[in-house]
């Protein structure tokens, strides 16, 4: 099958200094070594599912303690990459949430200068992921994935964030009003019935709350000033599911104050700096002092904190960075930053009270520098029409003119290069796609690999086809070989 996702026609394997020292001279070993010792390495050709495989191997490296961190183009790509890596790590899909071994840090779906507000669920899930990264009482994830937009947007500083967190256990002594005050400080919204993350309800000594890091809300039952029981419950039926022993509380929105004193001076200082009319600043102050949520509140989030920081401030010590196409990500970050600056300009033209872009977003040049400083960088494309450009893919040493070859193929030569040659080893892995080609509708069922050959029996007498090039395609199921064997038995028995 020659149809594949955009990738190189031929990709090659091996590396000067790093591969030579890796066990067996293989690229996986080179990547693990580079990540362990923080040594520069560029991997060319890790496309499709193989990228997830490399990340999974790095995440499961028994000789490393910290997690692996990588960046995807957008939220959808981040979740797809998480699924690929989780498959090779043996983690079920249900563990891809906040508590799993693969953690996706969601992006906030809209700009702070947009005409619509951010989805509260998206914000709550993002903050739940941040809590997982700094919660010392839970196991750290092995792989952390963020989209580019997620990485660009600043977050509450870790120390200030922890000041809004709490952990309650069955048997703890705690006052009912203290419970309510803790939830209010963390941004939880009081409702009659808890159905959505970031909400809570109070009925006498029973407090329901939906912490975004959990799949189900929690019902806390107080006996005087002691937590008697804690149970998960179904938000649709409100029926209890199972008891739990403890529950961690974390913020569910960014517009919660982590600084001492009133917000009034900060709001007035911003209004003076940008020349906002007093009518708008007065309305904002009235809403803030009354505790009323209002449209445009997200555009003032930095005022609630002493300063917002990059996501990487949350990453545990020893985190290993594996960045795919940092040059492309840096270019996309520049474009997204310009779009935010333009959106901010439009709000300023309307004389709205909004915080400046640099208080919300990491400057593109800072982001580019952080991405390019990663020990392992991946480049996906390496077009080569001449066979002599490529090695045999056996892991042998790269010829001395490999730098010139890389330059001719458009691959940066600022660091040692490891080339993947999956397609040369198996022509069915087009562009290094370990799925054996596309899973698009025109490549499935009777069209796999091409119309007329889908019955596994080929035009050559006595020749049958199986493997991922045949229906139902790549996967851990064995159906391609089983179906081919049944076809052989049918022909041998009935002649057709």
C-alpha positions, 0 to 999 in steps of 0.5 A, a space after each residue: 500500500 502506497 497511501 500514507 499520512 504526509 511523511 518522507 518517501 524514505 527515512 534512514 537510521 543511524 547516528 554519528 556519536 550517540 548511536 555508536 554508544 547505544 546498545 546495538 546501535 539502534 535509534 531507540 537506544 540512542 534516544 534513551 541515552 540522549 534523554 538520560 544524559 541530556 545530550 543533543 540528538 535529532 531524530 529524522 523520520 519518527 512519523 505516524 505511530 512510530 513517534 508514539 512508540 519512541 515516546 512510550 519507550 522513553 517514558 518506560 525507560 527503567 534507568 530514568 526517573 522523570 517523565 517525558 514531555 512533548 508538544 503537539 500541534 493542537 489539542 486533537 493531535 495531543 490526544 491522538 499522540 497520547 492514544 498512540 503512546 498509551 497503546 505501546 505502554 500497555 495503558 488502557 484508554 480509560 487511563 488517559 484522564 488526569 490520573 493515568 500514566 499519560 497526561 494531556 495538559 488541555 488548552 483553553 479553547 478560546 483567546 482571553 480577548 475573544 467575544 466568547 468566554 472560555 468553556 469552564 470544563 476546559 479550564 477546570 480540566 487544565 487546572 486538574 492536570 496542573 495539580 497532578 504535576 505538583 501533587 506530591 501525594 499522587 504518582 507522577 505521570 510517565 508522559 506529559 503532552 501539551 498542545 502548542 497553544 497550551 504551552 504558550 498560555 501562562 498559568 498560576 505560579 505553582 506556589 500560589 496554586 498550592 495555596 488554593 489546594 486542600 486534601 480531605 480524608 475520612 475521619 478528618 475534623 473540619 468545620 462545615 463553613 471551612 469546607 465551603 470557604 475552601 471551595 469558594 476560594 478555589 473557584 467552585 460555583 455553588 448550585 442546587 444540584 452538582 452535575 458539572 465539574 467545578 460546582 458544589 452543593 450544600 444540604 445540611 451536613 452533606 456537601 456534594 462537589 465535582 473536582 475536575 480531576 475525578 471522573 465522578 463527583 464526591 459526596 462528603 457527609 459530616 458528623 458534626 465537625 468530622 468527615 464521616 463518609 466520602 463517596 463518589 456518585 453518579 451526577 445523572 442519577 445522583 446515586 452513590 457509586 463507591 466509597 473513597 478514603 480521601 479527595 484532593 481539592 484544586 482550583 477550577 478557574 484562574 480568576 481566583 485571587 492568590 494575592 493579599 489585599 483587594 483587587 481595586 488598586 490593580 484594576 485601577 492601575 491597569 485602567 489608568 495604564 491603558 486609558 480605559 473609561 471610568 465607567 468600565 472600570 467602575 462596572 468591573 470593580 462593582 462586579 468583582 466586589 460583589 463576587 459576580 461572574 461577568 463576561 470579559 472576566 478572563 481577560 483580567 486573570 493576571 490581575 488576580 495573581 502576583 504573576 503568571 508563569 510558563 507551564 514548564 514551571 510545573 514539570 517535575 525535576 528530571 523531566 526529559 524533553 522530546 520535541 517534534 519539529 521545534 522550528 515549525 512549532 516556533 513559527 506557528 507560535 509566532 503566528 498565534 501570538 500575532 493573532 492575539 496581539 491583533 485581538 488585544 488591539 481590537 479590544 483596546 480600540 473599543 477601550 475595554 479593560 483587558 490585560 496585555 498579551 505578555 501577561 497571558 502568553 509566553 513570548 514567541 522567542 522565549 518559547 522557541 529557545 525553550 523548544 530548541 534547547 530540548 535534548 531530543 528533537 525530531 524532524 519528520 520529513 526527509 525527501 530522498 530520490 537517490 538510493 545512495 543517499 540512504 543507508 541500508 537501515 541496519 544501524 551501521 555508521 553513517 558515511 562521513 558525508 552524512 552532513 552534506 546529505 542531511 543538508 541536501 535533504 533540508 535536515 538541520 545539522 546543528 546536532 547529531 542525527 539519527 535516521 529511521 529507515 523503516 520503509 527500507 526494511 519493510 516497503 509496506 511501512 510507507 513513510 515509516 507509518 507502522 500501521 501499514 498505510 492509511 486507514 481512510 475509508 478508501 483503503 478499508 474493506 474491499 479496497 484494501 489494498 486495492 479493489 479486486 485483491 481484497 480476498 487475500 488471494 493474489 493473481 499469482 497461483 498459490 500466492 496469498 497476502 496477509 499482514 497489515 496491507 490486507 483487511 482489516 489493517 494493522 493492529 494487535 488482532 491477528 485477523 489478517 493472517 486468520 482470514 488469509 488462512 481461511 481463504 487458503 483452506 477454502 480454495 484447497 477444499 472447494 477450488 475457489 
